[in-house]
Amino acid sequence: MVTTPPSKSAALENFERLLAAGKDSALLRLSLGNEYLKAGDPNAAAEHLARAVALDPDYTAAYKIYGKALTAAERRDEAIAAYRSGIAVAKRKGDRQAEKEMGVFLRRMEK
C-alpha cells in the first residue's frame, strides 16, 4: 500500500510563498511552524520554529510551540532545552502566562 503525504493547507502554501519571496520574519516562521505541526510534520515545524527564536530571541510564543514540535518529533532533550529557554525569556519579560504554560510542559517531560 502506497501512502501519500498529506496535502498542504492553503495557509501553509501562502506562508511558504511569502518566505520564498524573501519576507522572512519571526512571525512568519512561527506561522509556518504552527501549520507544519498541524499538518503532522513536527520536524519541519521545529526547523521553522528554531529560526523564529533565532530571529527574535524574546518571542515566548515561539518557544512554547517550538517545545511542542520537538516533543511531537520525539526530540525530548531538545524540547526540554527549548522550554527552559522560553521560561527564562518569559520570566525576564514578565510574561507570567507563557512561563506557567511552559513550566507545566517542562514538568511533564522531566517526569
ZAFI-214460 format. One line per field, with one value per atom (N, C-alpha, C): residue number from 1; x, y, z negated; atom name; residue in one letter. Coordinates in nm, 4 decimals, padded with zeros to 6 digits. Layout:
<pts>
n	c(NUM | ...)
X	c(X | ...)
Y	c(Y | ...)
Z	c(Z | ...)
atom	c(CA | ...)
res	c(a | ...)
</pts>
This chain:
<pts>
n	c(1 | 1 | 1 | 2 | 2 | 2 | 3 | 3 | 3 | 4 | 4 | 4 | 5 | 5 | 5 | 6 | 6 | 6 | 7 | 7 | 7 | 8 | 8 | 8 | 9 | 9 | 9 | 10 | 10 | 10 | 11 | 11 | 11 | 12 | 12 | 12 | 13 | 13 | 13 | 14 | 14 | 14 | 15 | 15 | 15 | 16 | 16 | 16 | 17 | 17 | 17 | 18 | 18 | 18 | 19 | 19 | 19 | 20 | 20 | 20 | 21 | 21 | 21 | 22 | 22 | 22 | 23 | 23 | 23 | 24 | 24 | 24 | 25 | 25 | 25 | 26 | 26 | 26 | 27 | 27 | 27 | 28 | 28 | 28 | 29 | 29 | 29 | 30 | 30 | 30 | 31 | 31 | 31 | 32 | 32 | 32 | 33 | 33 | 33 | 34 | 34 | 34 | 35 | 35 | 35 | 36 | 36 | 36 | 37 | 37 | 37 | 38 | 38 | 38 | 39 | 39 | 39 | 40 | 40 | 40 | 41 | 41 | 41 | 42 | 42 | 42 | 43 | 43 | 43 | 44 | 44 | 44 | 45 | 45 | 45 | 46 | 46 | 46 | 47 | 47 | 47 | 48 | 48 | 48 | 49 | 49 | 49 | 50 | 50 | 50 | 51 | 51 | 51 | 52 | 52 | 52 | 53 | 53 | 53 | 54 | 54 | 54 | 55 | 55 | 55 | 56 | 56 | 56 | 57 | 57 | 57 | 58 | 58 | 58 | 59 | 59 | 59 | 60 | 60 | 60 | 61 | 61 | 61 | 62 | 62 | 62 | 63 | 63 | 63 | 64 | 64 | 64 | 65 | 65 | 65 | 66 | 66 | 66 | 67 | 67 | 67 | 68 | 68 | 68 | 69 | 69 | 69 | 70 | 70 | 70 | 71 | 71 | 71 | 72 | 72 | 72 | 73 | 73 | 73 | 74 | 74 | 74 | 75 | 75 | 75 | 76 | 76 | 76 | 77 | 77 | 77 | 78 | 78 | 78 | 79 | 79 | 79 | 80 | 80 | 80 | 81 | 81 | 81 | 82 | 82 | 82 | 83 | 83 | 83 | 84 | 84 | 84 | 85 | 85 | 85 | 86 | 86 | 86 | 87 | 87 | 87 | 88 | 88 | 88 | 89 | 89 | 89 | 90 | 90 | 90 | 91 | 91 | 91 | 92 | 92 | 92 | 93 | 93 | 93 | 94 | 94 | 94 | 95 | 95 | 95 | 96 | 96 | 96 | 97 | 97 | 97 | 98 | 98 | 98 | 99 | 99 | 99 | 100 | 100 | 100 | 101 | 101 | 101 | 102 | 102 | 102 | 103 | 103 | 103 | 104 | 104 | 104 | 105 | 105 | 105 | 106 | 106 | 106 | 107 | 107 | 107 | 108 | 108 | 108 | 109 | 109 | 109 | 110 | 110 | 110 | 111 | 111 | 111)
X	c(00.0844 | 00.0000 | 00.0887 | 00.0623 | 00.1382 | 00.0590 | 00.1266 | 00.0603 | 00.1155 | 00.0292 | 00.0733 | 00.0798 | 00.1752 | 00.1832 | 00.0590 | 00.0225 | -00.0954 | -00.0738 | -00.1810 | -00.1678 | -00.1493 | -00.0818 | -00.0559 | -00.1820 | -00.2021 | -00.3160 | -00.2900 | -00.3971 | -00.3839 | -00.2975 | -00.3155 | -00.2362 | -00.0876 | -00.0563 | 00.0835 | 00.1434 | 00.0700 | 00.1189 | 00.1417 | 00.0496 | 00.0653 | 00.1881 | 00.2080 | 00.3244 | 00.4541 | 00.4551 | 00.5755 | 00.6039 | 00.4975 | 00.5157 | 00.5780 | 00.5309 | 00.5867 | 00.7347 | 00.7685 | 00.9080 | 00.9930 | 00.9427 | 01.0156 | 01.0345 | 00.9423 | 00.9516 | 01.0445 | 01.1066 | 01.2018 | 01.1426 | 01.0236 | 00.9552 | 00.9819 | 01.1023 | 01.1345 | 01.1180 | 01.0538 | 01.0371 | 01.0055 | 01.0193 | 00.9878 | 00.8405 | 00.7518 | 00.6089 | 00.5785 | 00.6396 | 00.6177 | 00.6690 | 00.7859 | 00.8396 | 00.7517 | 00.6981 | 00.6050 | 00.4821 | 00.4298 | 00.3120 | 00.3403 | 00.4550 | 00.4941 | 00.5080 | 00.5746 | 00.5927 | 00.4606 | 00.3704 | 00.2392 | 00.1624 | 00.1680 | 00.0976 | 00.1594 | 00.2924 | 00.3553 | 00.3201 | 00.3095 | 00.2707 | 00.1285 | 00.0382 | -00.0999 | -00.1041 | -00.0128 | -00.0100 | 00.0560 | 00.1091 | 00.1680 | 00.3146 | 00.3845 | 00.5280 | 00.6047 | 00.6238 | 00.6858 | 00.8320 | 00.9041 | 01.0434 | 01.0525 | 00.9667 | 00.9644 | 00.9196 | 00.8224 | 00.7757 | 00.8911 | 00.9662 | 01.0770 | 01.1821 | 01.2087 | 01.3063 | 01.2633 | 01.1371 | 01.0877 | 01.0818 | 01.0451 | 01.0367 | 01.1746 | 01.2730 | 01.4106 | 01.4540 | 01.4161 | 01.4504 | 01.3755 | 01.2505 | 01.1720 | 01.2410 | 01.2875 | 01.3529 | 01.4919 | 01.5546 | 01.6834 | 01.6624 | 01.5544 | 01.5247 | 01.4781 | 01.4054 | 01.3552 | 01.3681 | 01.4839 | 01.5087 | 01.4140 | 01.3312 | 01.2361 | 01.0936 | 01.0740 | 00.9417 | 00.8934 | 00.8297 | 00.7905 | 00.6927 | 00.6018 | 00.5057 | 00.5784 | 00.6854 | 00.7618 | 00.8286 | 00.8815 | 00.9442 | 00.8435 | 00.7228 | 00.6192 | 00.5850 | 00.5633 | 00.5283 | 00.6508 | 00.7691 | 00.8936 | 00.9080 | 00.8870 | 00.8937 | 00.7902 | 00.6708 | 00.5643 | 00.6032 | 00.6617 | 00.7037 | 00.8142 | 00.9104 | 01.0197 | 00.9687 | 00.8723 | 00.8115 | 00.7423 | 00.6661 | 00.5954 | 00.6933 | 00.8116 | 00.9144 | 00.9978 | 00.9605 | 01.0312 | 01.1767 | 01.1986 | 01.3319 | 01.3304 | 01.3180 | 01.2936 | 01.3948 | 01.5234 | 01.6253 | 01.6203 | 01.5971 | 01.5870 | 01.4613 | 01.3521 | 01.2273 | 01.2460 | 01.3121 | 01.3385 | 01.4218 | 01.5236 | 01.6081 | 01.5270 | 01.4389 | 01.3560 | 01.2637 | 01.1991 | 01.1108 | 01.1890 | 01.3053 | 01.3855 | 01.4233 | 01.4645 | 01.4992 | 01.3766 | 01.2636 | 01.1404 | 01.0954 | 01.1098 | 01.0730 | 01.1622 | 01.2909 | 01.3836 | 01.3459 | 01.3115 | 01.2708 | 01.1400 | 01.0445 | 00.9154 | 00.9322 | 01.0189 | 01.0439 | 01.1014 | 01.2005 | 01.2658 | 01.1671 | 01.0759 | 00.9781 | 00.8552 | 00.8385 | 00.7200 | 00.5971 | 00.6173 | 00.5077 | 00.4692 | 00.3902 | 00.3577 | 00.2809 | 00.1887 | 00.1086 | 00.1965 | 00.2838 | 00.3741 | 00.4675 | 00.5147 | 00.6032 | 00.5327 | 00.4072 | 00.3308 | 00.3068 | 00.2629 | 00.2320 | 00.3556 | 00.4659 | 00.5879 | 00.6385 | 00.6177 | 00.6561 | 00.5817 | 00.4523 | 00.3709 | 00.4249 | 00.4501 | 00.5010 | 00.6361 | 00.7211 | 00.8549 | 00.8470 | 00.7622 | 00.7486 | 00.6992 | 00.6080 | 00.5598 | 00.6733 | 00.7601 | 00.8701 | 00.9763 | 00.9953 | 01.1013 | 01.0612 | 00.9381 | 00.8912 | 00.9489)
Y	c(-00.1185 | 00.0000 | 00.1245 | 00.2140 | 00.3380 | 00.4474 | 00.5190 | 00.6302 | 00.7592 | 00.8532 | 00.9832 | 01.0790 | 01.1701 | 01.2664 | 01.3550 | 01.4076 | 01.4928 | 01.6155 | 01.6615 | 01.7797 | 01.9033 | 02.0005 | 02.1226 | 02.2083 | 02.2689 | 02.3585 | 02.4859 | 02.5570 | 02.6841 | 02.7806 | 02.7798 | 02.8697 | 02.8359 | 02.7072 | 02.6650 | 02.7067 | 02.6870 | 02.7282 | 02.8792 | 02.9560 | 03.1020 | 03.1441 | 03.0835 | 03.1178 | 03.0818 | 02.9666 | 02.9266 | 03.0235 | 03.0721 | 03.1715 | 03.2996 | 03.3438 | 03.4647 | 03.4453 | 03.3291 | 03.3006 | 03.2987 | 03.2350 | 03.2276 | 03.3665 | 03.4581 | 03.5945 | 03.6818 | 03.6219 | 03.6969 | 03.7710 | 03.7349 | 03.8037 | 03.7366 | 03.6903 | 03.6153 | 03.7016 | 03.6441 | 03.7116 | 03.6062 | 03.6453 | 03.5531 | 03.5133 | 03.6083 | 03.5773 | 03.4806 | 03.5004 | 03.4091 | 03.2695 | 03.2612 | 03.1301 | 03.0622 | 03.1397 | 03.0842 | 03.0283 | 03.1043 | 03.0615 | 02.9345 | 02.9301 | 02.8099 | 02.6903 | 02.7109 | 02.6029 | 02.5502 | 02.6400 | 02.6004 | 02.5214 | 02.5654 | 02.4953 | 02.3575 | 02.3490 | 02.2184 | 02.1240 | 02.1773 | 02.0940 | 02.0417 | 02.1283 | 02.0866 | 01.9814 | 01.9942 | 01.9016 | 01.7685 | 01.7577 | 01.6316 | 01.6152 | 01.7264 | 01.7213 | 01.7994 | 01.7381 | 01.8107 | 01.8482 | 01.7712 | 01.8075 | 01.9332 | 01.9451 | 02.0680 | 02.1852 | 02.1588 | 02.2626 | 02.3115 | 02.2173 | 02.2527 | 02.3362 | 02.3052 | 02.3849 | 02.5306 | 02.5530 | 02.6903 | 02.7603 | 02.6875 | 02.7481 | 02.7792 | 02.6974 | 02.7279 | 02.8589 | 02.8773 | 03.0018 | 03.1199 | 03.0976 | 03.2048 | 03.2552 | 03.1639 | 03.2092 | 03.2651 | 03.2237 | 03.2834 | 03.4278 | 03.4497 | 03.5843 | 03.6779 | 03.6230 | 03.7033 | 03.6217 | 03.6331 | 03.5529 | 03.5835 | 03.6877 | 03.7211 | 03.6770 | 03.5979 | 03.5577 | 03.4351 | 03.4591 | 03.3492 | 03.2522 | 03.3023 | 03.2135 | 03.1141 | 03.1581 | 03.0690 | 02.9580 | 02.9904 | 02.8874 | 02.7807 | 02.8247 | 02.7311 | 02.6318 | 02.6813 | 02.5928 | 02.5127 | 02.5729 | 02.5025 | 02.3789 | 02.3957 | 02.2830 | 02.1766 | 02.2203 | 02.1279 | 02.0485 | 02.1161 | 02.0488 | 01.9474 | 01.9873 | 01.8955 | 01.7743 | 01.7968 | 01.6862 | 01.5908 | 01.6463 | 01.5637 | 01.4871 | 01.5453 | 01.4800 | 01.3816 | 01.3648 | 01.2752 | 01.3160 | 01.4469 | 01.5035 | 01.5651 | 01.4766 | 01.5134 | 01.6127 | 01.5841 | 01.6715 | 01.8117 | 01.8186 | 01.9490 | 02.0223 | 01.9478 | 02.0088 | 02.0674 | 01.9919 | 02.0407 | 02.1694 | 02.1707 | 02.2901 | 02.4086 | 02.3834 | 02.4908 | 02.5482 | 02.4594 | 02.5073 | 02.5856 | 02.5376 | 02.6107 | 02.7487 | 02.7570 | 02.8881 | 02.9782 | 02.9218 | 03.0002 | 03.0499 | 02.9663 | 03.0065 | 03.1211 | 03.1117 | 03.2187 | 03.3508 | 03.3446 | 03.4650 | 03.5189 | 03.4301 | 03.4724 | 03.5386 | 03.4824 | 03.5430 | 03.6831 | 03.6948 | 03.8246 | 03.9288 | 03.8852 | 03.9766 | 03.9985 | 03.9170 | 03.9276 | 03.8642 | 03.7723 | 03.7025 | 03.5805 | 03.6050 | 03.5004 | 03.3832 | 03.4115 | 03.3045 | 03.2078 | 03.2610 | 03.1752 | 03.0982 | 03.1644 | 03.0986 | 02.9802 | 03.0007 | 02.8934 | 02.7771 | 02.8095 | 02.7034 | 02.6198 | 02.6860 | 02.6119 | 02.5349 | 02.5898 | 02.5193 | 02.3884 | 02.3886 | 02.2668 | 02.1641 | 02.2092 | 02.1179 | 02.0607 | 02.1454 | 02.1020 | 01.9974 | 02.0232 | 01.9265 | 01.7907 | 01.7913 | 01.6650 | 01.5890 | 01.6601 | 01.5956 | 01.5426 | 01.6113 | 01.5725 | 01.4572 | 01.4137 | 01.3018 | 01.1717)
Z	c(00.0000 | 00.0000 | 00.0000 | 00.0902 | 00.1002 | 00.0311 | -00.0597 | -00.1258 | -00.0694 | -00.0511 | -00.0013 | -00.1182 | -00.1142 | -00.2232 | -00.2234 | -00.3398 | -00.3438 | -00.2562 | -00.1939 | -00.1095 | -00.1979 | -00.1419 | -00.2180 | -00.2227 | -00.3364 | -00.3509 | -00.2710 | -00.2437 | -00.1718 | -00.2527 | -00.3849 | -00.4702 | -00.4600 | -00.4646 | -00.4560 | -00.3217 | -00.2155 | -00.0837 | -00.0770 | -00.1346 | -00.1352 | -00.2154 | -00.3313 | -00.4142 | -00.3421 | -00.2756 | -00.2012 | -00.0870 | -00.0225 | 00.0853 | 00.0309 | -00.0842 | -00.1461 | -00.1782 | -00.2321 | -00.2652 | -00.1385 | -00.0338 | 00.0927 | 00.1540 | 00.1237 | 00.1755 | 00.0915 | -00.0110 | -00.0924 | -00.2100 | -00.2496 | -00.3605 | -00.4946 | -00.5174 | -00.6386 | -00.7634 | -00.8648 | -00.9934 | -01.0986 | -01.2243 | -01.3329 | -01.3289 | -01.2992 | -01.2938 | -01.1793 | -01.0639 | -00.9520 | -00.9862 | -01.0491 | -01.0870 | -01.1919 | -01.2856 | -01.3842 | -01.3131 | -01.2192 | -01.1441 | -01.0648 | -00.9979 | -00.9238 | -01.0175 | -01.1296 | -01.2263 | -01.2768 | -01.3081 | -01.3581 | -01.2523 | -01.1280 | -01.0200 | -00.9930 | -00.9951 | -00.9764 | -01.0911 | -01.2115 | -01.3256 | -01.3051 | -01.2622 | -01.2341 | -01.1231 | -01.0264 | -00.9123 | -00.9473 | -01.0695 | -01.1127 | -01.0779 | -01.0559 | -01.0249 | -01.1319 | -01.2507 | -01.3609 | -01.3355 | -01.2546 | -01.2271 | -01.1423 | -01.0409 | -00.9605 | -01.0486 | -01.1353 | -01.2274 | -01.3147 | -01.3695 | -01.4583 | -01.3860 | -01.2589 | -01.1825 | -01.1744 | -01.1405 | -01.1279 | -01.2631 | -01.3656 | -01.4991 | -01.5557 | -01.5237 | -01.5645 | -01.5003 | -01.3751 | -01.3048 | -01.3672 | -01.4085 | -01.4715 | -01.5973 | -01.6839 | -01.8074 | -01.7798 | -01.6691 | -01.6322 | -01.5837 | -01.5102 | -01.4596 | -01.5705 | -01.6687 | -01.7813 | -01.9096 | -01.9763 | -02.0972 | -02.2146 | -02.2035 | -02.3092 | -02.2775 | -02.1754 | -02.1277 | -02.2059 | -02.3196 | -02.4072 | -02.3416 | -02.2599 | -02.1929 | -02.1028 | -02.0397 | -01.9510 | -02.0312 | -02.1483 | -02.2316 | -02.2717 | -02.3057 | -02.3503 | -02.2386 | -02.1183 | -02.0070 | -01.9624 | -01.9734 | -01.9404 | -02.0303 | -02.1598 | -02.2523 | -02.2186 | -02.1805 | -02.1433 | -02.0174 | -01.9183 | -01.7954 | -01.8236 | -01.9050 | -01.9387 | -02.0160 | -02.1021 | -02.1761 | -02.0791 | -01.9861 | -01.8879 | -01.7988 | -01.7763 | -01.6945 | -01.7761 | -01.9038 | -01.9958 | -02.0142 | -02.0206 | -02.0445 | -02.1853 | -02.2836 | -02.4236 | -02.4799 | -02.4661 | -02.5256 | -02.4651 | -02.3354 | -02.2697 | -02.3155 | -02.3347 | -02.3818 | -02.5213 | -02.6081 | -02.7441 | -02.7379 | -02.6544 | -02.6405 | -02.5879 | -02.4919 | -02.4361 | -02.5431 | -02.6195 | -02.7259 | -02.8315 | -02.8695 | -02.9692 | -02.9184 | -02.7934 | -02.7355 | -02.7322 | -02.6904 | -02.6840 | -02.8201 | -02.9213 | -03.0576 | -03.1043 | -03.0758 | -03.1153 | -03.0480 | -02.9211 | -02.8473 | -02.9057 | -02.9299 | -02.9839 | -03.1212 | -03.2050 | -03.3371 | -03.3211 | -03.2339 | -03.2128 | -03.1605 | -03.0740 | -03.0142 | -03.1016 | -03.2059 | -03.2902 | -03.2274 | -03.1359 | -03.0681 | -03.1514 | -03.2552 | -03.3530 | -03.2910 | -03.1989 | -03.1401 | -03.0612 | -02.9768 | -02.8980 | -02.9907 | -03.0939 | -03.1906 | -03.2568 | -03.2986 | -03.3633 | -03.2675 | -03.1454 | -03.0493 | -03.0175 | -02.9877 | -02.9554 | -03.0768 | -03.1963 | -03.3184 | -03.3330 | -03.3001 | -03.3060 | -03.2061 | -03.0822 | -02.9794 | -03.0195 | -03.0758 | -03.1174 | -03.2283 | -03.3271 | -03.4374 | -03.3868 | -03.2921 | -03.2353 | -03.1681 | -03.1005 | -03.0278 | -03.1223 | -03.2336 | -03.3261 | -03.4166 | -03.4110 | -03.4940 | -03.4467)
atom	c(N | CA | C | N | CA | C | N | CA | C | N | CA | C | N | CA | C | N | CA | C | N | CA | C | N | CA | C | N | CA | C | N | CA | C | N | CA | C | N | CA | C | N | CA | C | N | CA | C | N | CA | C | N | CA | C | N | CA | C | N | CA | C | N | CA | C | N | CA | C | N | CA | C | N | CA | C | N | CA | C | N | CA | C | N | CA | C | N | CA | C | N | CA | C | N | CA | C | N | CA | C | N | CA | C | N | CA | C | N | CA | C | N | CA | C | N | CA | C | N | CA | C | N | CA | C | N | CA | C | N | CA | C | N | CA | C | N | CA | C | N | CA | C | N | CA | C | N | CA | C | N | CA | C | N | CA | C | N | CA | C | N | CA | C | N | CA | C | N | CA | C | N | CA | C | N | CA | C | N | CA | C | N | CA | C | N | CA | C | N | CA | C | N | CA | C | N | CA | C | N | CA | C | N | CA | C | N | CA | C | N | CA | C | N | CA | C | N | CA | C | N | CA | C | N | CA | C | N | CA | C | N | CA | C | N | CA | C | N | CA | C | N | CA | C | N | CA | C | N | CA | C | N | CA | C | N | CA | C | N | CA | C | N | CA | C | N | CA | C | N | CA | C | N | CA | C | N | CA | C | N | CA | C | N | CA | C | N | CA | C | N | CA | C | N | CA | C | N | CA | C | N | CA | C | N | CA | C | N | CA | C | N | CA | C | N | CA | C | N | CA | C | N | CA | C | N | CA | C | N | CA | C | N | CA | C | N | CA | C | N | CA | C | N | CA | C | N | CA | C | N | CA | C | N | CA | C | N | CA | C | N | CA | C | N | CA | C | N | CA | C | N | CA | C | N | CA | C | N | CA | C | N | CA | C | N | CA | C)
res	c(m | m | m | v | v | v | t | t | t | t | t | t | p | p | p | p | p | p | s | s | s | k | k | k | s | s | s | a | a | a | a | a | a | l | l | l | e | e | e | n | n | n | f | f | f | e | e | e | r | r | r | l | l | l | l | l | l | a | a | a | a | a | a | g | g | g | k | k | k | d | d | d | s | s | s | a | a | a | l | l | l | l | l | l | r | r | r | l | l | l | s | s | s | l | l | l | g | g | g | n | n | n | e | e | e | y | y | y | l | l | l | k | k | k | a | a | a | g | g | g | d | d | d | p | p | p | n | n | n | a | a | a | a | a | a | a | a | a | e | e | e | h | h | h | l | l | l | a | a | a | r | r | r | a | a | a | v | v | v | a | a | a | l | l | l | d | d | d | p | p | p | d | d | d | y | y | y | t | t | t | a | a | a | a | a | a | y | y | y | k | k | k | i | i | i | y | y | y | g | g | g | k | k | k | a | a | a | l | l | l | t | t | t | a | a | a | a | a | a | e | e | e | r | r | r | r | r | r | d | d | d | e | e | e | a | a | a | i | i | i | a | a | a | a | a | a | y | y | y | r | r | r | s | s | s | g | g | g | i | i | i | a | a | a | v | v | v | a | a | a | k | k | k | r | r | r | k | k | k | g | g | g | d | d | d | r | r | r | q | q | q | a | a | a | e | e | e | k | k | k | e | e | e | m | m | m | g | g | g | v | v | v | f | f | f | l | l | l | r | r | r | r | r | r | m | m | m | e | e | e | k | k | k)
</pts>
